[in-house]
Amino acid sequence: MTELREMIVDQLKDAFSAEKQAIQAMRKAMRQASEPQLKQGLEAHIAQSEEQRDRVEQALEKLGARPGRKVCEAMRGLVEEAQHEMEEQEKGPIMDLVIVAAQQRMEHYEIAAYGTMVELCKATGQTEIADLLAKTLAEEKAQDEQLTELTRSAILPVALENEAAA
């Protein structure tokens, strides 16, 4: 196995772990969210992340590899940070903002990771895998945009209204 191929396999194993951790974090966040659109968005994103995890597994299979026990330390750190921030909040619009901020940090990490993997796969002629991962990359970018829009349209107005009333 070439060094680049080994790197791709390692990156995919990392992405598999990251998706698993993100799914668990979103399940916890869903229980803490109060904005109905945020809850619905998290539920939809969990389903999408499960598909993304499955795509990563397919990519690994195409390379003759398995996810293994690798732990994505970056996602672990993002999840731990989110949990600490959520512990400091009461349920409500500020908690919802904390959840969105944490989700967007996770999205940005995943955008960077998938972007790198897509380019590595293209460069090494793994076009089928690059296409699989490019689909996930597009979904991650769209999710980030949806979170921004939800914050602007529903969460921030309520938080600002509560702040003015206080």
Phi, psi and omega in degrees: 000131181288164179298318180295319179297318177300320179296317179298314179300316180297317179297320179294318177298320178296317180295323179298313178297318180299317180297316179300315180294320180296320179299313179298317180296320180293325177298317178294316182297323181300323180290336182266343183288147177245333179290119183304321179294327178292316177301314180297318179297318178295318180299316179294322181289329175299312179299318179295319180294326176295321175295320180296318176301317179296323177296319178298318179298320176299317180299317178298317179300319179298334179264006179073029182234168178234158182301322180068202186252012180302138178248129176283106183291328179296313179294322177303316179296318179296319180293315179298317179299316179299316180298317179297317180294321181291327180296336183272359186241153170272158175299139180148193186296328178290318175301316179300320177295320177298317179298314180298315180301317179295317179298318181292325175298318178296317179300315182296321175299314182294323177300315179297315182295312181292324177300316178296315182296320179301312182294320177299317181293319177299313183296330182261010176080011178271063188294326180296316179291319178302318179295318177301312183287330178295326177297315178297317179302316179297320178295319180296318179296318179296320179297318178300315178297318180297320178296319178298314181296318178298319179299312181297315190275328188237317189277310181298317178304319180291317180297319180291322178297315178296321180296317181292327181283339185286000000 
